[in-house]
Every structure is written in structure tokens, then in C-alpha cells.
Amino acid sequence: MLKRAIVVPLALATLMWGAREQSTISAAVSLPLIESTEPDDICLMPPSREQTAEYQASLAAYTSRQRAGAVTRQAGEGSPPGWPGKGVIGGNVPPTAAILDPWPTFDGMAVDGDNGIVVMSDENRHSLLIYDRAAGGDSTKTTEPHGRVLGPSVRLGFVAGVAVNPKRRELMVTNNDGGGLEVFSYDANGDSKPLRSLTVPHQSWGLSLDVDHDELAVTSQQYQGISIYGSMDTGVVRPKRTIRGMQTLLEDPHGVFLDNARDEVFAANHGNWTEMRSYAGDQPAFPGQYIPGRFQPSSIRVYKASSNGDVPPIRTIQGKRTQLAWPMGIAGDTARSELLVANYGSSSILVFPMAANGDAAPARVIGGPHTGIVGPIAVGVDAKHNEIWVANYGDHTAVVFDRAASGDATPKRIIRNAPAGTPTTGFTNAASAAYDPIRQELLVPN
């Protein structure tokens, strides 16, 4: 996404420089340059139906002209200095091949056992999938959701964390790569407009809603912090409290669990830290001095939920015995006093006592070839039906277990967003690519 943000300013800067150093570039020349970086190529929001139809028509016409040998330029023909010359194809050129996953990819997840639904964000197709909690089974076919929020009006892009409010029958989802937090009704389907929107820090990932206390916790990777809002906040508002700073030891936080009844908030940390200025107009945490970045082992940090500012954690789960490796979503089972961690690095669910501290081993681990857990990205607890839900990023599934499951347990049900065996590309927000000519391989950082 960073690369896309650079393209348009660079193109505009090039045009402005050309206008200053050369003669003014005509609209006939400048417009195609600007249009070559179409809004739907650089924006989080999907194109409208009209934009899609127009693009498809122009692409068909272009392809026809290309086959006829008409898509070439003579040097200097209506082009600014330095533009490719004779025989060079220009404009919006269709690829000769494409690597893409046409199916949804599960990311964030929230379970509402009282209303009988589970909601999962789909960062690949920029949508929300709403399933009946009893859906799924042992079929190899795709499990149809009873609702899918998708379209140009939904304002969804690189979606991540999900939270649900059973009392208000609302679901919330955050756009990780900008775009803010959007709120929808449980009954939303298709191209539905959000009920309301909330501006949150850039690269917000995890969400946790404490319904009883009407508070929402949001983690931000770039902001290196936890922001706590009122559950009904909308628009651009300051959070009620923010946990951020050097003493917090927050390092690329992802999953979050807010438990005001115990005055605790948990955050899953990947362990990489660098100081970056937020997009909210805040001052850098360390003005006038340079603090180098760092890499630390993955951890779970615990803070007083009522705290505000640069506060140290009251507990930290970290060390070899914890087995933590790239922890993603987390969930709290308050009735059992357990914290569940989607441990992406080991394709397992780690279950710790809520009071765990230090280099503590999990109380139990759900993982193994029979579990169907592959790159878990989110975990949820359905206390009413005694179930644990796991959303996989490594394949097109979500798996459901008994609440007390342990070891290499077989799932009770499997939700599929693609037919069984459908491969995944493993990326949905690729920022660059490189080619290895010796091995003839493409290298894509996600």
C-alpha cells in the first residue's frame, strides 16, 4: 500500500517539474498519465459497477488494438520528454499472467453465541462474511454464508479485526491499511452502507469490545499502542485512554482483549518496534532524539485497563517455554479464566491461565495434523455452546472445537470459503516483488 501512495504524488510531481523546466504539458498528454494510476488502483475501496464496466470496455478495446498492432508510439508523438519511444507499449497494459487468489481469505473473527452467528473479515475480497454458528461440517464444498457485506459502499479495504455487540446486534471491523473502523448491522448484506464510522490510528489491527462497560480497545501496529474508545464513538474523536510509549514495551501489537471487570487489557506483540509518527497529528514520542528500532521475542503484554499514557505492563508472558511465535488474534474465556492465542508461527492455539506471567508454559495446546489448524489468524470462544472457533489464514477454512479441546484434536465442524484443497497465495497486501533469474522464482514480501 505504501508503494501505491507514492505513485500518484510522483506522477504529479513529474508533471509539475516538466511544466516548470519545459513548456506546459497539454491536457491531452497529462490526463492519460494521471489516469494510468486509476483511483481504484491506489484506493482501499473497490471500484463502482460503472467504473468496472468502463474499465472492462476500455480493456477489451485496448486488447483488440494491441492484437491489430496499433498500440505503439512514435518517438515524441504527443509525449513529454523522456517518454518511451517507438515500439514501446504504453498505457494500461494487461498482464500476460497473474498470481491471485479469487477466493476470500479469513482474517479477523468474532463469535456471538447468543444470536447464533460468527463474523469473519475477508481481506482478500474486502468483505465481511456472516455465518450461522452451526454452519459447516465435513463437506469438501464451500460453506455458504447467510450474509456477505461487499461492494463500493461498504468502505472496506485491507480489513483485519472484528468485534460484535450482541445487545445492539452490530458488528465492527477495522481497515488495517487506512480507512478507519466501520460498523454494520447484523442484518447487513451486499453493498450496505456502514451505520457509522470511527477514525482510528493507521494500521489498526485488533479489536475487543467490552459490552458491559461500553468500551472498545483498538491496537495499532504503526502507532505501537492501544487506544480505548467509547463503543458508540463516531467520526474523529480522541480515545478515552491511550497506552503508548517506551515503558509499555508494545512492539507491533496485533490481537487485543479488553476485560474491564478485571481492569486488564491484553495485547499480542510480534516483537518488532520502530518509532513512527502517527497520522493523528500527535508529536513523536521522542522529539529531538534518535531511538533505534529493535527486535524482541514475541510476547503477551498485560496492562491495567484503566491506565493511560506511557505505563509499564503489569505482567508479560514471554520466553521459550511459552511457545509464542507470531501471535495474532487473542480471546478471553472469562468463565474459565483462560486466554487463547492464535499462534501463527506454530499453527496452534495456545491456552494460558489469565494470570500467567513470565516464561510460562501453556496450560494446553490445540495443534497437530488432525486439527486442521493452518496459520491461525483469529480465535474466538462461544461460551453458550462450549466451542472454540479458529480462523485459518494458511488455507480457506475455519475450524470448530470443543471448548476443552487439547492436543491433536479433530474439529467438530469445518467452515470452507473455497472448495477443499484450493491453494492460497499467502499474500493479500504485497508491497513489492523481485525476480530470481537463477531459480526462476518470484519473491513477494507480504
C-alpha positions in Angstrom: 0.0 0.0 0.0 2.9 2.3 0.6 4.0 1.9 -3.0 0.6 2.9 -4.2 0.6 6.0 -2.0 3.8 7.1 -3.7 2.7 6.6 -7.3 0.3 9.4 -7.7 2.3 12.1 -5.9 5.4 11.1 -8.0 3.4 11.3 -11.2 2.0 14.7 -10.3 5.5 15.9 -9.2 6.8 14.8 -12.6 4.2 16.7 -14.4 4.8 19.8 -12.3 8.6 19.6 -12.8 8.1 19.2 -16.6 5.8 22.2 -16.6 8.5 24.3 -14.8 11.5 23.1 -16.7 9.9 22.7 -20.2 6.8 24.1 -21.7 3.4 23.4 -20.2 2.2 19.9 -20.9 -1.1 19.7 -22.6 -4.2 18.1 -21.0 -4.2 15.5 -23.8 -0.8 14.3 -22.6 -1.1 14.8 -18.9 -4.5 13.3 -18.4 -3.5 9.8 -19.7 -0.5 9.8 -17.3 -2.7 10.6 -14.3 -5.4 8.1 -15.4 -2.8 5.4 -15.7 -2.8 5.4 -11.9 -6.6 4.9 -11.6 -8.3 5.7 -8.3 -9.3 2.0 -7.9 -5.6 1.1 -8.2 -4.5 3.3 -5.3 -7.6 3.4 -3.1 -8.7 1.0 -0.5 -12.3 1.0 -1.8 -13.3 -1.3 -4.6 -14.4 0.4 -7.9 -18.1 1.1 -8.6 -20.0 -1.1 -11.0 -19.9 1.8 -13.5 -16.1 2.1 -13.1 -15.7 -1.7 -13.5 -17.8 -1.8 -16.7 -15.9 1.2 -18.2 -12.6 -0.4 -17.3 -13.6 -3.7 -18.9 -14.8 -2.0 -22.0 -11.6 0.0 -22.4 -9.5 -3.1 -21.7 -11.4 -5.0 -24.4 -10.8 -2.2 -26.9 -7.2 -1.9 -25.9 -6.6 -5.7 -26.4 -8.3 -5.5 -29.8 -6.0 -2.6 -30.8 -3.0 -4.5 -29.4 -3.7 -7.6 -31.5 -4.1 -5.4 -34.6 -0.6 -3.9 -33.9 -2.0 -0.4 -33.3 -0.8 0.1 -29.7 2.6 1.7 -30.3 4.0 5.2 -30.1 6.4 7.1 -32.4 9.1 8.9 -30.5 7.8 12.4 -29.5 4.2 11.8 -30.7 2.3 13.9 -28.1 4.6 12.7 -25.3 6.6 14.6 -22.8 10.4 14.4 -23.0 11.8 11.0 -21.9 8.6 9.1 -22.6 9.2 5.7 -24.2 9.5 5.9 -27.9 8.8 3.8 -31.0 7.6 0.2 -30.4 7.1 0.6 -26.7 3.7 -0.4 -25.5 2.2 2.3 -23.2 -1.0 3.0 -21.2 -2.9 0.5 -19.1 -1.3 -2.8 -20.3 -3.0 -6.1 -19.4 -0.6 -8.6 -17.8 0.5 -11.8 -19.6 -0.1 -13.7 -16.4 -1.5 -13.0 -12.9 -0.9 -14.6 -9.5 -4.0 -14.1 -7.4 -6.4 -15.8 -5.1 -10.0 -15.3 -6.2 -11.5 -16.7 -3.0 -12.0 -15.0 0.4 -9.2 -15.1 3.0 -10.3 -15.2 6.6 -8.7 -12.7 8.9 -10.4 -11.2 12.0 -13.3 -13.1 13.7 -15.9 -12.6 16.4 -18.5 -15.1 17.7 -21.9 -14.3 19.1 -23.4 -17.5 20.6 -26.4 -15.7 22.0 -27.6 -14.6 18.5 -26.1 -17.7 16.8 -23.7 -16.0 14.4 -20.0 -15.8 13.6 -18.5 -13.0 11.6 -15.2 -13.1 9.8 -13.4 -10.4 7.8 -12.1 -11.2 4.3 -9.1 -9.1 3.5 -8.7 -10.7 0.1 -12.0 -9.7 -1.4 -12.6 -6.7 1.0 -15.7 -8.1 2.6 -17.4 -9.4 5.8 -18.7 -13.0 5.9 -21.6 -13.8 8.3 -22.2 -17.4 9.1 -24.7 -19.3 11.2 -22.8 -20.6 14.2 -24.0 -24.2 13.4 -22.8 -23.9 9.8 -20.1 -26.1 8.4 -19.5 -29.8 8.7 -17.3 -32.4 6.9 -18.2 -31.4 3.3 -15.5 -30.6 0.8 -17.7 -27.9 -0.8 -17.8 -24.2 0.0 -19.9 -23.2 3.1 -22.3 -20.5 2.0 -22.6 -17.6 4.4 -26.1 -16.2 5.2 -24.7 -12.7 4.7 -21.8 -11.1 2.8 -21.1 -7.4 3.1 -19.4 -6.4 -0.1 -19.4 -3.5 -2.6 -18.3 0.0 -3.2 -20.5 1.5 -0.4 -19.2 -0.7 2.4 -15.9 1.2 2.8 -13.9 -2.0 3.4 -10.3 -2.5 2.2 -7.5 -4.3 4.0 -9.8 -5.5 6.7 -8.5 -7.0 10.0 -10.0 -7.2 13.5 -13.7 -7.8 14.1 -15.9 -7.3 17.1 -19.6 -7.9 17.8 -22.2 -6.2 20.0 -24.9 -8.8 20.8 -27.0 -6.2 22.6 -27.1 -3.8 19.7 -26.8 -6.5 17.0 -23.9 -4.6 15.5 -20.6 -5.8 14.1 -17.4 -3.7 13.8 -14.4 -4.1 11.6 -11.2 -2.1 11.2 -9.3 -1.3 8.0 -5.7 -2.0 8.8 -4.1 0.0 5.9 -6.1 3.2 6.5 -9.8 3.8 6.1 -10.9 3.7 9.7 -13.4 1.5 11.6 -16.8 0.7 10.1 -19.9 -0.5 12.0 -22.7 -2.6 10.4 -26.0 -4.2 11.4 -26.2 -7.9 11.8 -28.7 -7.8 9.0 -26.3 -6.1 6.6 -25.9 -7.9 3.3 -24.5 -6.9 -0.1 -23.5 -3.3 -0.8 -24.6 -1.9 2.6 -23.5 1.5 3.9 -22.0 1.5 7.4 -24.2 2.6 10.3 -21.3 4.8 11.4 -17.6 5.1 11.1 -14.8 5.9 13.5 -11.3 7.3 12.7 -8.7 5.1 14.4 -4.8 5.2 14.1 -3.3 3.9 10.9 -2.5 0.2 10.7 -5.1 -0.6 13.4 -5.4 -4.4 13.6 -7.0 -5.9 16.7 -10.5 -5.1 18.2 -12.0 -6.0 21.5 -15.4 -4.8 22.7 -16.4 -4.9 26.3 -20.1 -4.8 26.0 -20.9 -4.4 29.7 -18.7 -1.3 30.0 -19.3 0.1 26.5 -15.7 0.4 25.6 -13.7 -0.7 22.5 -10.0 -1.4 22.5 -8.0 -1.0 19.3 -4.4 -1.9 18.7 -2.2 -0.1 16.1 0.9 -1.6 14.6 2.4 1.7 13.4 1.2 3.7 16.5 2.6 1.0 18.8 -0.3 1.5 21.1 -3.7 0.5 22.4 -6.5 3.1 22.0 -9.7 2.7 24.1 -12.9 4.4 22.8 -16.5 4.5 23.8 -18.4 1.8 22.0 -20.7 4.4 20.3 -17.9 6.8 19.3 -18.1 8.1 15.8 -16.2 10.3 13.4 -12.9 11.9 14.5 -12.7 11.8 18.3 -9.9 11.4 20.8 -9.8 8.0 22.5 -10.8 7.9 26.2 -7.4 6.4 27.1 -4.2 5.5 25.2 -1.5 3.1 26.3 1.6 4.0 24.3 5.3 4.8 24.9 8.7 3.3 25.7 7.7 1.9 29.1 4.7 -0.1 27.6 7.1 -2.3 25.6 4.4 -2.6 23.0 6.1 -3.9 19.8 3.9 -4.3 16.7 0.7 -5.2 18.7 -1.9 -7.3 17.0 -4.6 -9.2 18.9 -6.2 -7.5 21.9 -8.6 -8.5 24.7 -10.3 -5.9 27.0 -11.6 -7.1 30.4 -12.7 -4.1 32.4 -14.2 -6.3 35.1 -10.7 -7.4 36.0 -9.2 -4.0 35.0 -7.0 -5.7 32.5 -6.2 -5.4 28.8 -4.1 -7.9 26.9 -2.1 -7.4 23.7 -0.2 -9.9 21.5 3.1 -8.5 20.3 5.1 -9.6 17.3 8.3 -8.1 18.8 9.4 -5.6 16.2 9.5 -1.9 17.2 10.3 1.4 15.5 9.2 4.9 16.4 6.8 6.3 13.7 4.7 9.5 13.8 1.0 8.8 13.7 -1.4 10.3 11.2 -3.4 11.9 14.0 -1.2 15.0 14.4 0.5 13.8 17.6 4.1 14.7 18.3 6.7 11.9 18.2 7.2 10.1 21.5 10.9 11.2 21.5 11.3 14.6 19.9 14.8 15.7 19.1 16.5 12.3 19.7 17.1 9.2 17.8 15.9 5.9 19.3 16.9 2.9 17.1 14.5 0.1 16.3 14.6 -3.3 17.9 13.5 -6.9 17.6 12.3 -8.8 20.6 10.8 -12.3 21.2 7.0 -12.4 20.7 5.0 -11.7 23.9 1.7 -11.1 25.5 1.7 -7.8 27.5 -1.0 -7.1 30.2 -1.9 -3.7 31.4 -4.4 -2.1 33.8 -7.3 -1.3 31.5 -7.9 1.9 33.4 -4.3 3.2 32.8 -3.5 5.9 30.4 -0.2 7.1 28.8 3.3 5.5 28.9 2.7 2.8 31.5 4.6 -0.4 32.0 2.8 -3.8 31.7 1.7 -5.4 35.0 2.5 -8.8 33.5 4.3 -10.2 30.5 4.1 -13.7 29.0 7.4 -14.2 27.1 10.1 -16.9 26.7 10.9 -20.2 25.2 8.5 -22.2 27.3 5.6 -20.1 26.2 5.9 -21.3 22.6 4.8 -17.9 21.4 5.7 -17.3 17.7 4.0 -14.6 15.7 0.8 -14.4 17.9 -2.1 -13.0 16.1 -5.7 -12.8 17.4 -6.4 -13.5 21.1 -9.6 -14.1 23.0 -10.5 -14.4 26.7 -12.6 -17.1 28.2 -13.5 -15.3 31.4 -15.6 -18.1 32.9 -12.6 -20.5 32.7 -10.1 -17.7 33.4 -8.2 -18.6 30.2 -6.5 -16.6 27.5 -6.5 -18.2 24.0 -3.8 -17.2 21.5 -3.8 -17.9 17.7 -0.2 -18.8 17.3 0.5 -18.3 13.6 4.2 -19.4 13.8 3.4 -22.9 15.1 -0.1 -23.4 13.6 -1.6 -23.9 17.0 -3.9 -22.4 19.7 -2.0 -21.7 22.9 -4.2 -21.6 26.1 -2.8 -19.8 29.1 -4.3 -19.1 32.6 -5.4 -15.4 32.7 -2.9 -14.8 35.5 0.1 -16.4 33.6 3.3 -14.4 33.9 6.9 -14.7 32.7 8.3 -17.7 30.8 5.1 -19.8 31.5 4.2 -22.9 29.5 0.6 -23.0 28.1 -1.9 -24.9 30.2 -2.8 -26.7 26.9 -2.1 -26.5 23.2 -4.5 -27.3 20.3 -2.4 -28.3 17.3 -1.4 -31.1 15.1 -2.2 -32.6 11.6 -5.7 -33.7 12.6 -6.8 -30.3 13.9 -6.8 -28.6 10.5 -5.2 -25.5 12.1 -3.0 -23.9 9.4 -1.7 -20.5 10.0 -4.3 -19.4 12.6 -5.1 -15.7 12.4 -8.0 -15.4 14.9 -9.6 -17.3 17.7 -13.0 -17.0 19.5 -15.0 -18.6 22.3 -18.7 -19.4 22.2 -19.4 -19.9 25.9 -23.1 -20.7 25.3 -22.3 -23.7 23.1 -19.0 -24.6 24.6 -17.0 -24.2 21.4 -13.7 -22.7 20.3 -13.5 -21.2 16.8 -10.3 -20.8 14.8 -9.9 -18.8 11.5 -7.1 -20.0 9.3 -5.0 -17.8 7.1 -3.0 -20.7 5.7 -5.9 -22.2 3.9 -9.5 -21.4 3.1 -11.0 -22.7 6.4 -12.2 -22.0 9.9 -12.4 -25.0 12.3 -14.5 -25.5 15.4 -13.5 -27.5 18.5 -15.0 -28.4 21.9 -14.2 -25.7 24.4 -12.0 -28.1 26.4 -10.1 -29.5 23.4 -6.4 -30.2 23.7 -3.6 -31.7 21.6 -4.2 -33.1 18.1 -8.0 -32.9 18.3 -10.3 -33.4 15.3 -12.5 -30.4 14.7 -16.3 -30.7 15.2 -17.0 -28.7 12.0 -15.2 -27.0 9.2 -16.2 -23.8 7.5 -14.8 -23.5 4.0 -14.7 -20.3 1.9 -13.4 -22.3 -1.1 -13.6 -25.9 -2.1 -11.3 -28.3 -0.2 -7.7 -28.3 -1.5 -7.9 -24.8 -3.0 -4.4 -23.3 -2.7 -3.7 -19.9 -1.3 -1.1 -17.4 -2.5 -0.2 -16.5 1.1 -0.3 -12.7 0.4 -3.0 -10.1 0.1 -1.1 -6.9 0.7 2.1 -7.4 -1.3 4.0 -4.1 -1.5 6.8 -5.2 -3.9 8.3 -8.2 -5.8 11.6 -9.4 -7.0 12.7 -12.0 -9.6 15.4 -14.6 -9.0 16.7 -15.4 -12.5 18.8 -18.3 -11.4 16.0 -20.2 -9.6 13.3 -18.5 -11.8 11.3 -17.6 -8.8 9.3 -14.6 -7.7 10.0 -13.3 -4.2 7.0 -11.4 -2.7 7.1 -9.8 0.8 3.7 -9.7 2.4 
